[in-house]
């Protein structure tokens, strides 16, 4: 196979060499596409008054902001009270175990 026997075909490229320009192939003819949706009228959109929907995303954001410090204090006090209750419960259990050990009960 010699290079002189090879026929080169160019569809998208136009070579500068005159001898290669003979191998230029015409681009394919595409069938005409008819868009079925383009002929239909656009659907009617409901026009809403934009000022009717002016509502904050979270209606109570200002209340939360104002009360947040108090909530934080309450959270700390709650946690402190829970730890105290747990400590008292542990002390009661220890005392009960010590009394049981002294009495010889298991």
N, CA, C and O atoms as a Tinker XYZ file with bonds, in Angstrom:
   424  protein
     1  N      0.855000   -1.171000    0.000000    73     2
     2  CA     0.000000    0.000000    0.000000    64     1     3
     3  C      0.899000    1.231000    0.000000    63     2     4     5
     4  O      1.689000    1.448000    0.919000    81     3
     5  N      0.763000    2.003000   -1.020000    73     3     6
     6  CA     1.541000    3.219000   -1.151000    64     5     7
     7  C      0.675000    4.410000   -0.790000    63     6     8     9
     8  O     -0.551000    4.358000   -0.895000    81     7
     9  N      1.323000    5.483000   -0.365000    73     7    10
    10  CA     0.575000    6.677000    0.017000    64     9    11
    11  C     -0.092000    7.325000   -1.190000    63    10    12    13
    12  O     -1.070000    8.057000   -1.038000    81    11
    13  N      0.416000    7.068000   -2.365000    73    11    14
    14  CA    -0.199000    7.665000   -3.552000    64    13    15
    15  C     -1.534000    6.987000   -3.870000    63    14    16    17
    16  O     -2.376000    7.568000   -4.554000    81    15
    17  N     -1.729000    5.752000   -3.375000    73    15    18
    18  CA    -2.969000    5.023000   -3.626000    64    17    19
    19  C     -4.074000    5.422000   -2.647000    63    18    20    21
    20  O     -5.246000    5.137000   -2.893000    81    19
    21  N     -3.721000    6.066000   -1.561000    73    19    22
    22  CA    -4.685000    6.403000   -0.518000    64    21    23
    23  C     -5.457000    7.664000   -0.913000    63    22    24    25
    24  O     -4.857000    8.682000   -1.258000    81    23
    25  N     -6.768000    7.591000   -0.862000    73    23    26
    26  CA    -7.610000    8.751000   -1.124000    64    25    27
    27  C     -8.001000    9.365000    0.213000    63    26    28    29
    28  O     -8.584000    8.681000    1.055000    81    27
    29  N     -7.699000   10.617000    0.420000    73    27    30
    30  CA    -8.057000   11.290000    1.661000    64    29    31
    31  C     -9.313000   12.111000    1.415000    63    30    32    33
    32  O     -9.455000   12.784000    0.395000    81    31
    33  N    -10.210000   12.034000    2.372000    73    31    34
    34  CA   -11.458000   12.787000    2.268000    64    33    35
    35  C    -11.520000   13.759000    3.445000    63    34    36    37
    36  O    -11.280000   13.379000    4.590000    81    35
    37  N    -11.840000   15.001000    3.152000    73    35    38
    38  CA   -11.933000   16.035000    4.170000    64    37    39
    39  C    -13.358000   16.567000    4.193000    63    38    40    41
    40  O    -13.843000   17.109000    3.200000    81    39
    41  N    -14.023000   16.412000    5.329000    73    39    42
    42  CA   -15.395000   16.910000    5.440000    64    41    43
    43  C    -15.416000   18.280000    6.137000    63    42    44    45
    44  O    -16.126000   19.183000    5.694000    81    43
    45  N    -14.651000   18.441000    7.214000    73    43    46
    46  CA   -14.682000   19.675000    7.999000    64    45    47
    47  C    -13.404000   20.492000    7.873000    63    46    48    49
    48  O    -13.279000   21.546000    8.495000    81    47
    49  N    -12.465000   20.021000    7.081000    73    47    50
    50  CA   -11.171000   20.701000    7.000000    64    49    51
    51  C    -10.881000   21.020000    5.547000    63    50    52    53
    52  O    -11.032000   20.161000    4.678000    81    51
    53  N    -10.468000   22.241000    5.276000    73    51    54
    54  CA   -10.094000   22.649000    3.923000    64    53    55
    55  C     -8.574000   22.744000    3.867000    63    54    56    57
    56  O     -7.994000   23.689000    4.401000    81    55
    57  N     -7.927000   21.779000    3.229000    73    55    58
    58  CA    -6.465000   21.801000    3.174000    64    57    59
    59  C     -5.965000   22.923000    2.257000    63    58    60    61
    60  O     -6.672000   23.365000    1.351000    81    59
    61  N     -4.733000   23.373000    2.512000    73    59    62
    62  CA    -4.129000   24.441000    1.718000    64    61    63
    63  C     -3.508000   23.895000    0.441000    63    62    64    65
    64  O     -3.371000   24.626000   -0.540000    81    63
    65  N     -3.139000   22.643000    0.438000    73    63    66
    66  CA    -2.506000   22.029000   -0.729000    64    65    67
    67  C     -3.563000   21.793000   -1.812000    63    66    68    69
    68  O     -4.624000   21.236000   -1.529000    81    67
    69  N     -3.279000   22.216000   -3.055000    73    67    70
    70  CA    -4.252000   22.087000   -4.143000    64    69    71
    71  C     -4.548000   20.625000   -4.446000    63    70    72    73
    72  O     -5.672000   20.273000   -4.807000    81    71
    73  N     -3.546000   19.784000   -4.299000    73    71    74
    74  CA    -3.741000   18.368000   -4.609000    64    73    75
    75  C     -4.689000   17.724000   -3.587000    63    74    76    77
    76  O     -5.469000   16.840000   -3.941000    81    75
    77  N     -4.624000   18.165000   -2.316000    73    75    78
    78  CA    -5.489000   17.611000   -1.287000    64    77    79
    79  C     -6.885000   18.220000   -1.320000    63    78    80    81
    80  O     -7.829000   17.619000   -0.807000    81    79
    81  N     -7.033000   19.409000   -1.920000    73    79    82
    82  CA    -8.343000   20.040000   -1.969000    64    81    83
    83  C     -9.319000   19.255000   -2.825000    63    82    84    85
    84  O    -10.530000   19.435000   -2.703000    81    83
    85  N     -8.816000   18.396000   -3.681000    73    83    86
    86  CA    -9.696000   17.571000   -4.505000    64    85    87
    87  C    -10.462000   16.566000   -3.647000    63    86    88    89
    88  O    -11.531000   16.106000   -4.047000    81    87
    89  N     -9.930000   16.219000   -2.472000    73    87    90
    90  CA   -10.572000   15.248000   -1.595000    64    89    91
    91  C    -11.634000   15.861000   -0.690000    63    90    92    93
    92  O    -12.179000   15.172000    0.172000    81    91
    93  N    -11.938000   17.154000   -0.875000    73    91    94
    94  CA   -12.948000   17.827000   -0.036000    64    93    95
    95  C    -14.316000   17.250000   -0.353000    63    94    96    97
    96  O    -14.725000   17.151000   -1.510000    81    95
    97  N    -15.018000   16.869000    0.728000    73    95    98
    98  CA   -16.360000   16.294000    0.603000    64    97    99
    99  C    -17.362000   17.340000    1.078000    63    98   100   101
   100  O    -17.107000   18.054000    2.048000    81    99
   101  N    -18.487000   17.429000    0.405000    73    99   102
   102  CA   -19.519000   18.382000    0.798000    64   101   103
   103  C    -20.105000   17.959000    2.140000    63   102   104   105
   104  O    -20.276000   16.765000    2.385000    81   103
   105  N    -20.419000   18.927000    3.023000    73   103   106
   106  CA   -21.004000   18.558000    4.315000    64   105   107
   107  C    -22.372000   17.914000    4.100000    63   106   108   109
   108  O    -23.061000   18.214000    3.125000    81   107
   109  N    -22.760000   17.028000    5.018000    73   107   110
   110  CA   -24.039000   16.334000    4.836000    64   109   111
   111  C    -25.213000   17.313000    4.984000    63   110   112   113
   112  O    -25.159000   18.271000    5.756000    81   111
   113  N    -26.240000   17.043000    4.237000    73   111   114
   114  CA   -27.446000   17.886000    4.321000    64   113   115
   115  C    -28.314000   17.330000    5.446000    63   114   116   117
   116  O    -28.716000   16.167000    5.410000    81   115
   117  N    -28.599000   18.159000    6.436000    73   115   118
   118  CA   -29.409000   17.733000    7.570000    64   117   119
   119  C    -30.886000   17.913000    7.240000    63   118   120   121
   120  O    -31.265000   18.893000    6.599000    81   119
   121  N    -31.715000   16.975000    7.674000    73   119   122
   122  CA   -33.152000   17.150000    7.430000    64   121   123
   123  C    -33.680000   18.314000    8.271000    63   122   124   125
   124  O    -33.169000   18.595000    9.355000    81   123
   125  N    -34.706000   18.982000    7.756000    73   123   126
   126  CA   -35.260000   20.120000    8.466000    64   125   127
   127  C    -36.047000   19.623000    9.669000    63   126   128   129
   128  O    -36.864000   18.709000    9.557000    81   127
   129  N    -35.792000   20.234000   10.814000    73   127   130
   130  CA   -36.448000   19.843000   12.055000    64   129   131
   131  C    -37.587000   20.808000   12.332000    63   130   132   133
   132  O    -37.394000   22.023000   12.364000    81   131
   133  N    -38.762000   20.260000   12.528000    73   131   134
   134  CA   -39.910000   21.088000   12.867000    64   133   135
   135  C    -40.225000   20.880000   14.341000    63   134   136   137
   136  O    -40.526000   19.769000   14.777000    81   135
   137  N    -40.151000   21.956000   15.093000    73   135   138
   138  CA   -40.398000   21.893000   16.533000    64   137   139
   139  C    -41.902000   21.930000   16.790000    63   138   140   141
   140  O    -42.552000   22.931000   16.488000    81   139
   141  N    -42.473000   20.839000   17.351000    73   139   142
   142  CA   -43.920000   20.822000   17.568000    64   141   143
   143  C    -44.351000   21.790000   18.672000    63   142   144   145
   144  O    -45.501000   22.229000   18.690000    81   143
   145  N    -43.459000   22.120000   19.578000    73   143   146
   146  CA   -43.812000   23.005000   20.684000    64   145   147
   147  C    -43.764000   24.469000   20.251000    63   146   148   149
   148  O    -44.463000   25.303000   20.827000    81   147
   149  N    -42.963000   24.788000   19.261000    73   147   150
   150  CA   -42.817000   26.174000   18.838000    64   149   151
   151  C    -44.127000   26.726000   18.280000    63   150   152   153
   152  O    -44.375000   27.929000   18.376000    81   151
   153  N    -44.960000   25.882000   17.705000    73   151   154
   154  CA   -46.214000   26.337000   17.133000    64   153   155
   155  C    -47.287000   26.604000   18.163000    63   154   156   157
   156  O    -48.242000   27.326000   17.878000    81   155
   157  N    -47.157000   26.042000   19.356000    73   155   158
   158  CA   -48.162000   26.224000   20.395000    64   157   159
   159  C    -47.994000   27.579000   21.070000    63   158   160   161
   160  O    -46.871000   28.059000   21.221000    81   159
   161  N    -49.091000   28.196000   21.473000    73   159   162
   162  CA   -48.953000   29.464000   22.200000    64   161   163
   163  C    -48.387000   29.206000   23.595000    63   162   164   165
   164  O    -48.614000   28.135000   24.158000    81   163
   165  N    -47.665000   30.155000   24.157000    73   163   166
   166  CA   -47.096000   29.949000   25.498000    64   165   167
   167  C    -48.212000   29.853000   26.532000    63   166   168   169
   168  O    -49.235000   30.528000   26.410000    81   167
   169  N    -48.018000   29.015000   27.553000    73   167   170
   170  CA   -49.063000   28.877000   28.581000    64   169   171
   171  C    -49.214000   30.186000   29.364000    63   170   172   173
   172  O    -48.248000   30.919000   29.576000    81   171
   173  N    -50.433000   30.449000   29.778000    73   171   174
   174  CA   -50.695000   31.670000   30.512000    64   173   175
   175  C    -50.150000   31.550000   31.929000    63   174   176   177
   176  O    -50.383000   30.559000   32.621000    81   175
   177  N    -49.432000   32.562000   32.337000    73   175   178
   178  CA   -48.878000   32.564000   33.686000    64   177   179
   179  C    -49.775000   33.411000   34.575000    63   178   180   181
   180  O    -50.266000   34.463000   34.167000    81   179
   181  N    -49.978000   32.938000   35.782000    73   179   182
   182  CA   -50.788000   33.699000   36.724000    64   181   183
   183  C    -49.942000   34.857000   37.253000    63   182   184   185
   184  O    -48.844000   34.659000   37.773000    81   183
   185  N    -50.454000   36.011000   37.113000    73   183   186
   186  CA   -49.744000   37.191000   37.599000    64   185   187
   187  C    -50.162000   37.435000   39.041000    63   186   188   189
   188  O    -51.327000   37.712000   39.327000    81   187
   189  N    -49.201000   37.329000   39.934000    73   187   190
   190  CA   -49.466000   37.588000   41.352000    64   189   191
   191  C    -48.843000   38.917000   41.736000    63   190   192   193
   192  O    -47.817000   39.331000   41.196000    81   191
   193  N    -49.486000   39.562000   42.669000    73   191   194
   194  CA   -48.948000   40.803000   43.165000    64   193   195
   195  C    -47.732000   40.480000   44.044000    63   194   196   197
   196  O    -47.878000   39.780000   45.046000    81   195
   197  N    -46.539000   40.974000   43.692000    73   195   198
   198  CA   -45.342000   40.609000   44.463000    64   197   199
   199  C    -45.357000   41.140000   45.892000    63   198   200   201
   200  O    -44.613000   40.644000   46.738000    81   199
   201  N    -46.180000   42.129000   46.172000    73   199   202
   202  CA   -46.192000   42.709000   47.507000    64   201   203
   203  C    -47.058000   41.915000   48.481000    63   202   204   205
   204  O    -47.036000   42.180000   49.683000    81   203
   205  N    -47.820000   40.943000   47.975000    73   203   206
   206  CA   -48.642000   40.125000   48.862000    64   205   207
   207  C    -47.802000   39.106000   49.627000    63   206   208   209
   208  O    -48.174000   38.686000   50.723000    81   207
   209  N    -46.678000   38.713000   49.053000    73   207   210
   210  CA   -45.867000   37.661000   49.661000    64   209   211
   211  C    -44.667000   38.200000   50.419000    63   210   212   213
   212  O    -43.663000   37.500000   50.546000    81   211
   213  N    -44.740000   39.399000   50.916000    73   211   214
   214  CA   -43.626000   39.942000   51.696000    64   213   215
   215  C    -43.805000   39.490000   53.136000    63   214   216   217
   216  O    -44.487000   40.135000   53.932000    81   215
   217  N    -43.178000   38.370000   53.450000    73   215   218
   218  CA   -43.256000   37.785000   54.776000    64   217   219
   219  C    -41.852000   37.302000   55.120000    63   218   220   221
   220  O    -41.196000   36.697000   54.271000    81   219
   221  N    -41.377000   37.545000   56.318000    73   219   222
   222  CA   -40.054000   37.025000   56.662000    64   221   223
   223  C    -40.068000   35.506000   56.680000    63   222   224   225
   224  O    -41.099000   34.891000   56.951000    81   223
   225  N    -38.930000   34.909000   56.394000    73   223   226
   226  CA   -38.850000   33.454000   56.358000    64   225   227
   227  C    -39.130000   32.848000   57.726000    63   226   228   229
   228  O    -39.822000   31.835000   57.834000    81   227
   229  N    -38.602000   33.456000   58.747000    73   227   230
   230  CA   -38.855000   32.989000   60.111000    64   229   231
   231  C    -39.506000   34.146000   60.870000    63   230   232   233
   232  O    -38.829000   35.113000   61.220000    81   231
   233  N    -40.800000   34.057000   61.125000    73   231   234
   234  CA   -41.496000   35.202000   61.718000    64   233   235
   235  C    -41.067000   35.526000   63.140000    63   234   236   237
   236  O    -41.305000   36.640000   63.605000    81   235
   237  N    -40.444000   34.592000   63.842000    73   235   238
   238  CA   -40.101000   34.864000   65.234000    64   237   239
   239  C    -38.598000   35.082000   65.427000    63   238   240   241
   240  O    -38.086000   34.886000   66.529000    81   239
   241  N    -37.896000   35.480000   64.388000    73   239   242
   242  CA   -36.444000   35.645000   64.517000    64   241   243
   243  C    -36.091000   36.746000   65.506000    63   242   244   245
   244  O    -35.109000   36.618000   66.237000    81   243
   245  N    -36.870000   37.823000   65.547000    73   243   246
   246  CA   -36.549000   38.911000   66.471000    64   245   247
   247  C    -36.819000   38.506000   67.917000    63   246   248   249
   248  O    -36.110000   38.931000   68.828000    81   247
   249  N    -37.847000   37.681000   68.125000    73   247   250
   250  CA   -38.121000   37.195000   69.478000    64   249   251
   251  C    -36.987000   36.297000   69.967000    63   250   252   253
   252  O    -36.547000   36.402000   71.112000    81   251
   253  N    -36.530000   35.432000   69.102000    73   251   254
   254  CA   -35.420000   34.546000   69.488000    64   253   255
   255  C    -34.171000   35.352000   69.806000    63   254   256   257
   256  O    -33.452000   35.053000   70.759000    81   255
   257  N    -33.921000   36.370000   69.005000    73   255   258
   258  CA   -32.736000   37.201000   69.243000    64   257   259
   259  C    -32.812000   37.866000   70.601000    63   258   260   261
   260  O    -31.820000   37.914000   71.329000    81   259
   261  N    -33.987000   38.384000   70.949000    73   259   262
   262  CA   -34.141000   39.103000   72.210000    64   261   263
   263  C    -34.090000   38.178000   73.419000    63   262   264   265
   264  O    -33.644000   38.594000   74.488000    81   263
   265  N    -34.531000   36.955000   73.277000    73   263   266
   266  CA   -34.658000   36.045000   74.407000    64   265   267
   267  C    -33.464000   35.093000   74.505000    63   266   268   269
   268  O    -33.359000   34.334000   75.469000    81   267
   269  N    -32.567000   35.124000   73.523000    73   267   270
   270  CA   -31.489000   34.145000   73.467000    64   269   271
   271  C    -30.596000   34.179000   74.711000    63   270   272   273
   272  O    -30.200000   33.119000   75.197000    81   271
   273  N    -30.271000   35.353000   75.236000    73   271   274
   274  CA   -29.407000   35.439000   76.422000    64   273   275
   275  C    -30.065000   34.769000   77.618000    63   274   276   277
   276  O    -29.414000   34.052000   78.378000    81   275
   277  N    -31.356000   35.008000   77.779000    73   275   278
   278  CA   -32.064000   34.390000   78.894000    64   277   279
   279  C    -32.122000   32.877000   78.731000    63   278   280   281
   280  O    -31.993000   32.132000   79.702000    81   279
   281  N    -32.317000   32.431000   77.495000    73   279   282
   282  CA   -32.353000   30.988000   77.246000    64   281   283
   283  C    -30.996000   30.339000   77.549000    63   282   284   285
   284  O    -30.932000   29.233000   78.084000    81   283
   285  N    -29.929000   31.037000   77.202000    73   283   286
   286  CA   -28.595000   30.506000   77.486000    64   285   287
   287  C    -28.376000   30.359000   78.987000    63   286   288   289
   288  O    -27.846000   29.348000   79.447000    81   287
   289  N    -28.790000   31.379000   79.754000    73   287   290
   290  CA   -28.663000   31.303000   81.215000    64   289   291
   291  C    -29.462000   30.133000   81.766000    63   290   292   293
   292  O    -28.982000   29.374000   82.608000    81   291
   293  N    -30.703000   29.998000   81.269000    73   291   294
   294  CA   -31.547000   28.901000   81.736000    64   293   295
   295  C    -30.939000   27.547000   81.398000    63   294   296   297
   296  O    -31.021000   26.611000   82.193000    81   295
   297  N    -30.337000   27.444000   80.236000    73   295   298
   298  CA   -29.716000   26.180000   79.832000    64   297   299
   299  C    -28.574000   25.825000   80.790000    63   298   300   301
   300  O    -28.441000   24.674000   81.207000    81   299
   301  N    -27.756000   26.820000   81.135000    73   299   302
   302  CA   -26.643000   26.578000   82.066000    64   301   303
   303  C    -27.174000   26.146000   83.430000    63   302   304   305
   304  O    -26.665000   25.199000   84.029000    81   303
   305  N    -28.200000   26.845000   83.916000    73   303   306
   306  CA   -28.764000   26.498000   85.223000    64   305   307
   307  C    -29.371000   25.101000   85.205000    63   306   308   309
   308  O    -29.236000   24.345000   86.167000    81   307
   309  N    -30.039000   24.764000   84.106000    73   307   310
   310  CA   -30.649000   23.436000   83.988000    64   309   311
   311  C    -29.581000   22.359000   84.040000    63   310   312   313
   312  O    -29.725000   21.363000   84.749000    81   311
   313  N    -28.506000   22.563000   83.282000    73   311   314
   314  CA   -27.424000   21.568000   83.273000    64   313   315
   315  C    -26.797000   21.440000   84.659000    63   314   316   317
   316  O    -26.486000   20.332000   85.098000    81   315
   317  N    -26.613000   22.547000   85.338000    73   315   318
   318  CA   -26.030000   22.529000   86.680000    64   317   319
   319  C    -26.951000   21.777000   87.648000    63   318   320   321
   320  O    -26.484000   20.979000   88.461000    81   319
   321  N    -28.267000   22.038000   87.556000    73   319   322
   322  CA   -29.219000   21.358000   88.431000    64   321   323
   323  C    -29.247000   19.855000   88.146000    63   322   324   325
   324  O    -29.351000   19.047000   89.069000    81   323
   325  N    -29.155000   19.486000   86.878000    73   323   326
   326  CA   -29.156000   18.058000   86.531000    64   325   327
   327  C    -27.917000   17.364000   87.093000    63   326   328   329
   328  O    -28.009000   16.249000   87.607000    81   327
   329  N    -26.761000   18.018000   86.997000    73   327   330
   330  CA   -25.548000   17.402000   87.538000    64   329   331
   331  C    -25.642000   17.260000   89.057000    63   330   332   333
   332  O    -25.203000   16.253000   89.612000    81   331
   333  N    -26.212000   18.261000   89.730000    73   331   334
   334  CA   -26.386000   18.165000   91.181000    64   333   335
   335  C    -27.314000   17.010000   91.540000    63   334   336   337
   336  O    -27.041000   16.264000   92.480000    81   335
   337  N    -28.400000   16.858000   90.804000    73   335   338
   338  CA   -29.329000   15.753000   91.064000    64   337   339
   339  C    -28.644000   14.404000   90.857000    63   338   340   341
   340  O    -28.852000   13.470000   91.631000    81   339
   341  N    -27.832000   14.308000   89.814000    73   339   342
   342  CA   -27.131000   13.056000   89.557000    64   341   343
   343  C    -26.136000   12.755000   90.677000    63   342   344   345
   344  O    -26.017000   11.608000   91.107000    81   343
   345  N    -25.421000   13.779000   91.153000    73   343   346
   346  CA   -24.467000   13.584000   92.239000    64   345   347
   347  C    -25.179000   13.140000   93.514000    63   346   348   349
   348  O    -24.701000   12.249000   94.217000    81   347
   349  N    -26.323000   13.760000   93.812000    73   347   350
   350  CA   -27.085000   13.370000   95.004000    64   349   351
   351  C    -27.567000   11.925000   94.883000    63   350   352   353
   352  O    -27.548000   11.170000   95.855000    81   351
   353  N    -27.994000   11.556000   93.688000    73   351   354
   354  CA   -28.465000   10.187000   93.461000    64   353   355
   355  C    -27.325000    9.191000   93.663000    63   354   356   357
   356  O    -27.524000    8.119000   94.234000    81   355
   357  N    -26.132000    9.549000   93.192000    73   355   358
   358  CA   -24.978000    8.670000   93.372000    64   357   359
   359  C    -24.625000    8.540000   94.855000    63   358   360   361
   360  O    -24.295000    7.452000   95.326000    81   359
   361  N    -24.697000    9.654000   95.586000    73   359   362
   362  CA   -24.399000    9.608000   97.021000    64   361   363
   363  C    -25.389000    8.703000   97.747000    63   362   364   365
   364  O    -24.999000    7.930000   98.622000    81   363
   365  N    -26.676000    8.797000   97.384000    73   363   366
   366  CA   -27.690000    7.952000   98.010000    64   365   367
   367  C    -27.415000    6.478000   97.719000    63   366   368   369
   368  O    -27.544000    5.632000   98.604000    81   367
   369  N    -27.037000    6.177000   96.479000    73   367   370
   370  CA   -26.734000    4.779000   96.134000    64   369   371
   371  C    -25.528000    4.270000   96.931000    63   370   372   373
   372  O    -25.530000    3.149000   97.438000    81   371
   373  N    -24.501000    5.120000   97.028000    73   371   374
   374  CA   -23.307000    4.725000   97.786000    64   373   375
   375  C    -23.660000    4.458000   99.243000    63   374   376   377
   376  O    -23.225000    3.469000   99.833000    81   375
   377  N    -24.452000    5.353000   99.810000    73   375   378
   378  CA   -24.853000    5.190000  101.210000    64   377   379
   379  C    -25.648000    3.891000  101.379000    63   378   380   381
   380  O    -25.454000    3.158000  102.348000    81   379
   381  N    -26.549000    3.615000  100.421000    73   379   382
   382  CA   -27.357000    2.392000  100.501000    64   381   383
   383  C    -26.466000    1.163000  100.370000    63   382   384   385
   384  O    -26.682000    0.172000  101.069000    81   383
   385  N    -25.472000    1.207000   99.491000    73   383   386
   386  CA   -24.558000    0.072000   99.322000    64   385   387
   387  C    -23.722000   -0.133000  100.587000    63   386   388   389
   388  O    -23.500000   -1.268000  101.007000    81   387
   389  N    -23.258000    0.960000  101.193000    73   387   390
   390  CA   -22.458000    0.845000  102.410000    64   389   391
   391  C    -23.290000    0.268000  103.551000    63   390   392   393
   392  O    -22.798000   -0.545000  104.334000    81   391
   393  N    -24.557000    0.690000  103.644000    73   391   394
   394  CA   -25.429000    0.157000  104.690000    64   393   395
   395  C    -25.684000   -1.329000  104.463000    63   394   396   397
   396  O    -25.709000   -2.113000  105.411000    81   395
   397  N    -25.872000   -1.710000  103.202000    73   395   398
   398  CA   -26.092000   -3.129000  102.888000    64   397   399
   399  C    -24.847000   -3.946000  103.219000    63   398   400   401
   400  O    -24.949000   -5.071000  103.708000    81   399
   401  N    -23.660000   -3.370000  102.949000    73   399   402
   402  CA   -22.424000   -4.089000  103.238000    64   401   403
   403  C    -22.233000   -4.237000  104.735000    63   402   404   405
   404  O    -21.750000   -5.272000  105.195000    81   403
   405  N    -22.604000   -3.223000  105.504000    73   403   406
   406  CA   -22.465000   -3.294000  106.945000    64   405   407
   407  C    -23.450000   -4.332000  107.555000    63   406   408   409
   408  O    -23.121000   -5.025000  108.517000    81   407
   409  N    -24.622000   -4.411000  106.984000    73   407   410
   410  CA   -25.620000   -5.346000  107.480000    64   409   411
   411  C    -25.401000   -6.768000  106.963000    63   410   412   413
   412  O    -26.060000   -7.704000  107.415000    81   411
   413  N    -24.477000   -6.925000  106.019000    73   411   414
   414  CA   -24.186000   -8.256000  105.498000    64   413   415
   415  C    -25.120000   -8.680000  104.371000    63   414   416   417
   416  O    -25.124000   -9.849000  103.986000    81   415
   417  N    -25.863000   -7.808000  103.868000    73   415   418
   418  CA   -26.750000   -8.125000  102.758000    64   417   419
   419  C    -26.059000   -7.762000  101.459000    63   418   420   421
   420  O    -25.253000   -6.836000  101.376000    81   419
   421  N    -26.417000   -8.540000  100.449000    73   419   422
   422  CA   -25.834000   -8.257000   99.142000    64   421   423
   423  C    -26.856000   -7.796000   98.174000    63   422   424
   424  O    -26.531000   -7.514000   97.021000    81   423
